Structure formats: structure tokens, C-alpha cells
Amino acid sequence: MGTRFAAILLAVLGYSILNLTQAIQKIGLHVRDEDKTKGTLVWLAATVSASLSVLLVYAAVSLASVAMVGAMAGTGLIALALFTSFWMHESLAWYHLLAIGSIVGGAVLVGLYDSSSSGGPNIPLLYGLLAGGALIGALLWLLTGRSRVRAVVIGAFAGFLGSYAQLFQNISATGAELGDGVIPFLLTTLSDPITLIWVSLSISSVVVIQFAYRHGDAIQIIPVFTSAFILTPVTGGLLVFDESLIALQYVGIALIVSGTIVLGRRGAPT
């Protein structure tokens, strides 16, 4: 229970940093319209800070199943909502508070129970799903042209790429033990060839979402990005790693996704 609780805390912290840095990236892009240097510095600071979220989520994956960690992605929107409420003085309506409660309740349901795995990873399926998802995302990106749904498509694609990295992190983490210390853990990770794959996917996600910001508002992009960030590792954990969830955990995931859509519709501060 202690290890699972630590994994949840690391995941919540990592996803909170991720959503906050996304908001600040969007702010930086808006500031660039008036002050290019200042806007670029804001955007770069947020982008560099986002790398910390990847490391925290990786540490969480090393302690718990990828399906459980992935399900926590919606919790980052709570930090974003509080940021916009206290820092940007935006109001929280009653249904926003209800959405926060839904996300918290869902996270509790998912985290209360272990997610077991009955075997090793299905490597062909791991790469096959990645290739299929990347192909579909790229095709939809091209086919949507300049339509209003293009931002949503690109946002979902960015969420898929970033969260699929967690499946490779799950493999990489099997050879590293966080309990041995942070430095040995990082050294083992850096020497693993799989690390190059999940780092590349994480960077690709950051790059792709910048294109989404150019075609739409955060109120369109963040909900679908976060929903993809929840559903991709959960589905991948079930299919690739043969992980299993109980009925209450599926209810928890549904609560998190529902709360994510409602809360994410508030968008990021501009």
C-alpha cells in the first residue's frame, strides 16, 4: 500500500506540473505577439520545466502499474484549475467543484486496489499499436486541413504520443529500482536503450501540441489531450502488459475522464 501511495503522489505531482507548464506555454505564445523575447523566455522556461513531469511519472511507473499511473493524468487539471482561480482570479462554478470531486473520487477508487499483470509485455503489439496510432494521428492531422477540429485532432495526437511513452517507461523501469537511490536509478535509466524511445516520444508530444495551440484554444485542446493521456496507458497496460483492473477501478477511470472533460473546458489562462 505504501509503494502504491508513493506512486500516486509522484503521478499526481508529475501530471500537475505537466498541465501547469502547458498553461504557461500558452501564455508564452500569447506574450510573443507583443514581446517576442519575453514570450520566448516564458515558453522556454515552461518547456524545460515540463521535463520534470516526465521524470516524476517515470518514477511512478517504476512503483506501480502503467494503467494505474496513467489513470491519474486527470488530477493535473485540479492544479491547473486552482492556478487559474487564485493566480488569474478566474471563478470556479459549482460544476467545476463537482468535477474536482469526481476526479479526486475516481483517483481514490483507482488507487485503492492493486492492478495485477499476468505476464510479460507483448513487444510486437507494443510497437504495432504505436505505429498504428502514429499513422492514424498523422493522417487525421493532414485530412482535417484548416477545419475547426484540427486543433482537437492534434491535441489528441500529442496526448497519445506523450502517454504512450509510459508503456516504454514500464519496460525500462523493470531494470531499475527507485529504492536503490535516485542516482543509481537515473544511471540505470540512462544506460537503457529503451530510454531513447520514451524520451523521443515525450519530446514529440511537446512539439506536436505547439501546433495544436496555433489552430485552437486551450479550452478545446487540454480536455482531449488529457483524456488521451488517461486512456492510452490504461488501454496499453491492459493489452500490452496484460494488466487487470477490477470493476470499481473502471468506475474510477470513468469519473476521472468525466471530471477532466468538465474541468478542462475552462481552458488555460491567456
SULBELLIN-V442871 format. One record per helix or strand of 3 or more residues. SS is the DSSP state (alpha for helix, beta for strand). FROM is the first residue (numbers start at 1). TO is the last residue. If there is no record, write none. Layout:
BEGIN
SS,FROM,TO  SS,FROM,TO
END
This chain:
BEGIN
alpha,2,32  alpha,36,61  alpha,66,86  alpha,94,111  alpha,123,143  alpha,150,175  alpha,178,180  alpha,182,190  alpha,194,215  alpha,218,240  alpha,247,264
END
